[in-house]
């Protein structure tokens, strides 16, 4: 994509020097754009996010081919703190909050690490405006929050770092549909009110395609399909295997012998 905020070009990720988890992945995120990576468990979605955010080293993995550029500068294989300082912040799938700190204290942790003591005045109030439920729970201990409240707090804590690009891993995991619907609308507000681009990893195509401007479908470590929201919503394979609209029953592509490959392979 021309003038992309983030550009991933044909990256390959190898674990323990022998296991190729991601191969030939190319994707881009434009300014103020919401982009989703869809796919089943094990497709390579989280590995792609970890490659972008710099957290691969924790799992003895490395980008061995390809390039990742952010705001025109190469960042592949940089450490997580360097990438965060550039403006890319990850909301992880697990271990989202500090369970022994209050909501208010959770929000001060990233500020103390990345901002000066005289950081932006009123930033926490802006966050509370985006997440009114957190304002009500300022003094609640993180470990006592519900799953949806923890996800809100994790996103809010990431926003305190003032990112240009927010990476969100499995927004809907383990949450009720009504909670997911509320969270997706919060992400829209984050984009619209703060101007922050979002790259969202999701197993739930239905949730992601309600807000994504563009989406990529991953299978076995590769991008096999991409397009704008409307294209993917109406694509026969996406409807059948990810939206559960084939005979009223959701099915995995692994359940059939012949999987229609009416799409373009990268790499």
Secondary structure as UniProt FT lines:
FT   TURN            2..3
FT   STRAND          6..15
FT   TURN            16..18
FT   STRAND          19..29
FT   TURN            31..32
FT   STRAND          34..38
FT   TURN            41..42
FT   HELIX           45..53
FT   HELIX           55..59
FT   STRAND          61..70
FT   TURN            71..72
FT   STRAND          73..74
FT   TURN            76..77
FT   HELIX           80..86
FT   STRAND          88..91
FT   TURN            99..100
FT   HELIX           103..114
FT   TURN            117..118
FT   TURN            121..122
FT   HELIX           123..130
FT   HELIX           132..136
FT   TURN            137..139
FT   HELIX           142..144
FT   HELIX           147..159
FT   TURN            160..161
FT   STRAND          165..169
FT   TURN            171..174
FT   HELIX           177..194
FT   STRAND          197..202
FT   HELIX           205..208
FT   TURN            209..211
FT   STRAND          214..219
FT   TURN            220..221
FT   STRAND          222..228
FT   HELIX           229..234
FT   HELIX           236..241
FT   TURN            247..248
FT   HELIX           253..255
//
